[in-house]
Amino acid sequence: MTRTFPEEIRTRLQHALGAADVDLPSRFVPAVSPTNDPRFGDYQSNAAMILGKQLGTNPRALAEKILAVFDPEKLCDPPEIAGPGFINFRIQSALLNERLFGLLTHDSLGVSTVADPQTIVIDFSAPNVAKPMHVGHIRSTFIGDALARIARFLGHTVISDNHIGDWGKQFGMILYGWRNFLDESAFEKDPIGALVALYKRVNSLAKEDQAVNTACKEELVKLQQGDPGNIEIWERVIVLTRSGLDKIYGPLDIHFDHWLGESAYNARLAALTEELMESGTATESEGAICVFFPDDPALADKPPCIVRKQDGGFGYAATDIATIEHRVHEFKADEIWYVVGAPQQLHFDQVFAVARKRGLDSALVFIPFGSILGDDRKMLRTREGEPPQLGDLIEEAVERARQIVEEKNPGLPSDEKDTIAKTVGIGAVKYAELSQHRMTDYIFSWDKMLSMQGNTAPYLQNAYVRIRSIFRKLEGEADFGERAELEDENEKKLALKLLQFSEAVPEVLVDHRPNSLANYLYELADTFHGFYESCPVLRAEGVTRDTRLTLSEITSRVLCQGLDLLGIEVPDRM
């Protein structure tokens, strides 16, 4: 596909800088971005201001020198200088029209595949076995899924791996509780609920009684060493947990290529520890095997990375290092992305540092996120003080959406109401997450996320539905021939925004922020509504009608595709 407008402007700016004989700093690349105010054009560059400061030259004079040799032919109107040296560009209507029609036949709606595709392993969601998923899993699950979808769309080979917690400390407690307190009748009725109750009971006892705490650790070590009885219990719990997780992931349309949990690497940990000792990477300290980082200023004064604990059990670090090995050697990963809460920063900094010491040179990327808060601006909790279960949240979202559908469109068949409610409810929860900067702590609000106004999934879904209703009312087939012409400013504004889809999608992976795509889609829906109010579609005639039908068709496609990249469906009606 043709280069994006910023890429084309940037290339011509670089040529102009060369022609103007500007003494450029090493690796200087002029920045080009959309303008905040369309009155000043479509795109803007602060290259003259940056260079002026670095070269000790008047920025505005430098901008004039650049524009004296800048070639705008078949791209933009003659650029203008604003303020202290901004250069503003307005794309020519003829080029907007030409590229707009290219979107109709382009499967990816103008988005080009990457020139250098990578094999990327994405580690996200990662719930613990024998525990229900809760609100704390929303961010990792939805952000990770969106990043996987977008990376695949851009042409990368993506391997998603749900690294479930199926071998950690909680299993020692479950095993101890299973042997001492298991209520078989309760377990038969609600396996996961019974396991959660068991874990809570033992966890409470372990805090009060050191003997219980020690016994739990011993059960875990026995499991890690392959005790047949503990393995049998463990396998039964794994099957039950996977069944429960599938009931959550299924409605959310979230899928994984692999479910390689902590247990998958247990057989490797002893040899890995020996290798770390032999290479001098790890040393013994107070009975534990640890890695210290005296030569790393960021880690030197931090607690050590514990590979094997004093009781002989292996720490999470050992498992994570073995996991990186597997992903590099078996999956041939060029990059490994970890979508994990911000409090885990130190752990992954240490694990990545050890991996690099071992020559595991794939790009290791920590993608942290903030917290979901309640109205009190504290971590979201139920009245009982527990994090709300994810399954309960999704169920409530669908129920609330069903009530809205009933109020807005009571005449629909019941099964259609159910389908719409599921699409809108789940979409609302996903979008509430994905429209936030991932490091922002945000307040969970049903009223806000299900609103038909503002930056919400229902608003975007309703924009799509409104567009498709145009075509349902249309008599005969729509004509998307190339005789359309962009004349009204609202038509041009919408065309430009549609063409910026090719800029918005790659931008997500620059800093792994799905919210940049969500914000683009919101701006697109807002731009369409402005167009729709000012530019009648079906009442128009001739070329004007064809133009507006074309704009409407492409808008619906971009909204549908963009929301799909966020894991959100669109309904036919609302």
N, C-alpha and C positions, 0 to 999 in steps of 0.2 A: 504494500500500500504506500501511497505518497507520504512523504515526511509531514509531520505536524507543522502547523504554522510557527510555533516557537522554534522548532528545529530549522525551518527555512529562514526565518528572520536571523537566527543566531549565525547561520552559515554566511549569510550576506553581510552581517555586521563584521564577522571575522575577515572577510574579503576586503571590506571597506577600511578596517583598521590597518590591514597590510598595505592597501593602496595609498592610505594617508600617511604611511611611514611612521606610525605610532610605535614608540619603543615599549613593547609589551613585556610585562613581567612573565617569568616562566610559567607555562601551563595556564595562562589566563584564558578563561572562557566567558564571554559576555552572557549575563543572565537576562532571560526574557520571560516575562510572566503576564498573565491577563491583568488589565487595568482594573482598579477598584471602582472607577467611575467611567461608564461608557461614553460620557461626554468628551473624554480625552482620548478616545480611540479604543481599540480592541486589545492591544498588547503594549507593553512598556519595557524599556530597558534602562537600568541605572549604570550601564557600562562607563559612560563618560564621567559620571560622578566618582565611581570607584577608581578609575584610572587617573582622574584629575588629582585625587588625593594622593595616590601612590607616586605620581610623576611630578607633583608640585605644579600642576597646570590648572588654569581656570576651567572648570568642568563645562560650562556653557560654551566657551570658545572651542573646547575640544569636541563637543557634540556637533558644533557647526562644521568643524573640519571633517568629522566622520561623515556627516550627511552630504557634504559636497561631493563625495565619491560613492555614496550608497546607491545601489541599483534597486529601485522598487518595481521594476517592470513586471507586469502580470502577477504581482503579489499584493501590493498595497498602494494606497495613495501616498503622495510624498510625505515622509515622516515629519513630525513637528517636534519642536523642543519646548518643554514646559519647565517652569520653575528654575531651579539652580542648574538643571542639566539633564532632566529626564528626557528620553526620546520616546515619543508615542507613535504607534503604528495602527492604521485602520485598513483591514483587509478589503480588497476590491470586491464589489458585489458579484461581478462575473465569476470570480474564482470561488466565492461562497456557493454560487449556484452550481458550478461545475462539480465541486467536491460533494455537495449535498447529494446529488444524484448518484454519485459513486457509492454512497452508503446503502442504497437500495439493493445493490447486487453483491455487496461485500459481506461474507458470512460473519465476520467479527466486527461489523459496523465501524470500520475504519481503524480498528486497533491492530497494529502490526505485531507479529511475533518477535521475540527478542533475537538479536543477531547471534548471541552466544548462549544457547540454552544450557541450563545446569541441571544436575540431578540433586534435588532438594528433599531431604527428610524433614518432615514437620512433626514434632512431638507436642501433642496438645490433649486437653481434657483430663486424661490420667486420673480417674477416680480410684478410690481404695476399694478393695474387695471386702465384701461383708458389711458394706456401709451404703446407704442410699446416696445418690447424687444430690447435692444441695445447691443453694444459690451461689456458693463460692465457686462452683464449677462453670457458671455461666460464661464468664469472661474468657477463660482459656478455651472452652469448647467452641464458642461462637467466633471468636477472633481467629483461632486456629483453622476452623473450617473455611472461613472467608478467605484467609491467606492461601490456603491450599487450592481453592477454586480459582482464585485470581492468578496464581502462579501457573497453574495448568493452562488457563485461558491464554496466557502470554507465551506459552510454548515450552515451559520448563517441564521436566519429568519430575513429578511430585510423588513421594512415598509418604503416606500418612501412617503414623505408628502410635497406637494408644498404649502408652507405657504404664499399665495399671499397677497400682500398689498391691501386689499379691504375695509379698514375702517379707514385709517389714514388722516392726515392733507390735503392731496391732494384732498380728497373727499369733504371737506368743500368748496374748491375752485371750484370744478366741479359743485357742487350743486348751488353755488352762480351764476356761469357763466351760468348754464342751465336756471336758472330762469330769467336772465337778458340779455344774449347775444346770446343764441343758434340760429344758422342759420339752420333751418330745411332742406333746400334744400341741403346744404353742408353735413349735417349729414346723409341724405339718400344716398348720393353718396359714402361717405367715413366716416363711423361712428368713427373709431379710430382716423383718421386724424382730424376730426372735434373736437373730445374731447381733443386731444393734443393742438390744436389751442386755444380752450376755456381755458384750464388750463394755457397755457402760458400768455394769455391776462389777466386773473384774477391775476395770480401770479405777473405779472408786476404792475398791479394796486395796489395790496395789499402792495407792497413794498413802494409805493408812498403815499398811502392814508390809514391812520390808521382806518378810518371808514370801508373801504372795508375789511381790514384785520380782524377787529372785526366781521363783518358780516359773513365772511367765517368760523370763529371759531364757531359762533352761529349756522350756518347751520350744522356743524359737530356734535355739541352737540345734536341738534335736531335729527339727524340721529341716534346717539348712544342711544338716549332716545326713539326711536321707532316712530318718526313722520311719519304718513302714506304716505304723499306726498313725503318726502325724501326717504323713503323705496322703493316706486314705481320707482323713478328715479334710485336709486341704483341698484335695481334688473335688470332693463333694461340694464344698463351699464355693469353689471357682465356678462350677457349672451353674449353681443357683444364682450367683452374682451376675454372670454373663447373661442369663435369661432376663434378669431384672433390668440390666443396662440396655439390652436390645429393645425393651419396651419404652425406654426413654429416647434412645437415638433414632428409632424408627420414625415416629411422628415428626421428629426434628429434621429428618432427611440428612442425617450425618452418618458418614461411613468411613471405615478405616481399612487400609490395605493390610495392616498387621496389628496384632494384639500381643506384642512381645513385652510382657510385664517383667517385674524385677526377677521373678523366678527363672526366667529364660536364661539368665546369666550366672546362676548360682554355681554351676560346675566350673566356671572359669575363674572364680574369685580367689581361690587358694593359690593357683599358679600365678595369677596377676599380682597378688601381694608379694610373692617370692621374687618376681621379676622387678618389682618396684624397689625391693630391698637390695637385690643384687646390683642394680644400676645406681644405687645411692640416692634415688629419688625419694624413697621413704626410709624412715629410721624408727627404731623402737623408742617409745617415750612413756614411762610409767606403765609399762605392760601393754600399751596399745601401739599399733603401727600407724605412723603419722607422716604426713608430708608438710615440711615447713618451707617458707618462701623468703629466705633472708635477702635474696637479690631482687625481689620484686617490691618496689616502694609501696604499691597499692595493697599488698598482702602481708608485708613483713611483720607488721605489728598486730596482725589479726590472729585469732586462735588457729591452730593447725587443722589441716584437712585429715580427718580420721578415716583410715582405710579399713583397719580391723580393730575392734574394740577390745578392752581388757578381758572380757569374758569369752573371747574367741569368735564372737559374732561379727559379721561384716557390716560396715556402715553404708549409708546410701552412696557415698562417694565411690566406693569400690564398684558398686553396681553401675553407676552412671559412667564410670571410665570404661568398664567392659562394654556397656551399651554403645558408647562412641566407637570403640574398636569394631564392633559388629557392623555398625552403620557405615563406617569407612571401608572396611574390607569386603563385606558381603553385599551391601547395597551400592557400593561405589559412590558414596555421597560426595558431592562437591561442597555442599553446604548443609548444615544441620541447624534447624531453627527450634528453639525451645520457647513455647508460649506458656509462661509460668509467672506466678505472682511476684511482685517486686521484692517482697521480703526474702526471696530465695537468691538474691543477687550474689551474696558472698559465696554461697555454696557453689554456684555455677562458675563464678570467677575462679575459684580454686580448682574445680574439676577441669575446666578448660585449660588452666595453666598446666595441670598434670598431663593432660592429653597432648599438649604441645611439646612438653618435655619428652614424650614418647614418640614424637614424630608424626602424630596424627594431624596432618596439615589441612584438613578440610576447614572451611570457614565455619566456626562455631558461633552462633548468634543467639543471644539471650533477648527475648522479646517480653519484657515485663508489663504488668498492668496494675492498676489501682484497685480500689474496693467499691463494692456496692453498698450504699448506706440506706438507712431508714429515715423517716421524717425527723428523727432526733439527731441526724448526722453522725450516728454511730453505726457500726456494722449491722446490717439488716438481720433481725431476729424475729422469731415467733413470740407469742405471749409467754411461752414456756421457756424462752431464752435460748432456743435452738435455732440454727440457721434453717430457713424454710427449705423444704425439699424441692428439688427441681421439678419432679413429676407433679407435685401439688401446684407449683406456680404455673406450669403449662396448662394444667387442667383448669385452673381459675381463669387464666387468660382466655381460653376458648369459651368458657361459660360467660364471661363478661362480654366478649365479642358477640356471642349468640344473643344476648339481651339487646345489644345495639342493633343487630340485624333485624331482630323482631320489631323493634321500634321504627326503624327506617323503612323496612320493606316487608310488612307482615303478610303480604299476599304470596310470597315465594313458597314453593313446596318445602316441606320440613327437611327433606334430605339435602336440598340445595342450601338451606339455611345452615345446616350442620357443616357442610363443606366450606362455605364462606367463613363461618365462625372459626373453623380450624385454621384456614389460611390467614385470616386477619389477626387472630389471637396470637398464634405462634410468630407471625411476621412482626407484630408489635413488640414482643419481648426481644426478639433478635435485633430489631432495628434500634430499640432503646439502648442496647449495648453498643452496637456497631457505629452508631452516629456520634458516640463520645470518643474523644481522644483517649487512647488506651491507658494513659497514665493518670487520667482524671478520676477522682472519686465522685460518683454521681448518686443522686437520690432516686431510689426505685419508686415510681409513681404510676399507678394504674391509670389515673385520669389523664396524665400527660401522654403516656405511650399509646393510649387507645383513642386519642383525640383525632378528629378529622381535620384539624387545623394545625399548622405549624410543621416542624421538622419531625414527622412521625411516619411510620409505615402506612397506616390507614390513609394519610394524606397522599402519599405517593401511589398507593394502590388505587385510590379513588381517581387520581389523575389518569391512570391507565384505563380504568373502567369508563371514564368520561370520553376518552378518545375512541375507544372501541364502540361506544354508543353512537358516535358520529357515523361510523361505517354501517351499523345496523339500520340506521335511518336512511342510508344512501340508496337511491333508486338506481339499479344497474351497477356495473363494475366501476371501480375507481380508475381514473386515468393517471398513471404515474409517468407519463411520457416526458421527454426532455424539453418540452416547450414551456415549462414553468419559468417564471421570472420573479425574482425577489425585488419588490418595490417598496412595500411598507416597512418602516423601521422595526416594527415588531416582528415581521417575517425575518428580517436580516438578523435581528437579535437572537431569535430562536434557532435559525440555521447555524449561527456561530456557536451557540451553546451545544448543539447536537454534534458538531464537528470536534468539539473539545472533549468528547468522550474518549477519543484516542489519546488525549493527554492525561485524562483523569485516571484511567485504569493503571498504566505503568507507574504513576505517581504513588500508588498505594505501597508498592514494594520498596520505595526509596527509604522509608522509615517504618515500614510494616504497620501502616495506619489505615485500616478499612474506613475510618471515619471520613477520610478525604474523598472517597468514592461516594459515601452516603451524602456528604455535603453537596457534591456535584449533582447527584440525582435530585436532591431537594431544590437546588437552584434551577435545574432543568424543569421540574414540575411547576415551580413558581413562574418561570419564564413562559412556559406553555399557557398557564392560566392567564397571564397578561396578554399573550397573543390571542387566546380564545375569546377574551372579552372585547378586544379591539378589532379583531379580524374575523367577521362571520365566515364560516366555512361553507355550509350547504347553501346559504343564500347568495354566495358569490357565483360568478359566471365565468366561462371560458378559461383563459390561462390563469387568472387569479384563483379560480376554484381549484384547478389542478395543482397549483402551487401550494395552496393551503391544505389540500388533502395529502399531498406528499409530505409536507412538514408534520402533519398529524400522524401519518403512518410511521414515519421514522422515529418520532418521539415515543410512540407506543413500543416500538421495537427496542429502543435504547433503555427505556424504563424497565421493560421486561428482562432484558439481558443484564442490566446493571443490578437489579434486585436479585436476580438469580445468582450473580457472583457473590452476593452477600448471604446466599442461602435462603432467600425469601421468595415465595410464590406470589403470583398475582391472580385475583379472581376474575371471572368474566363479568360478574355483577356484584353490587354491594347493596 
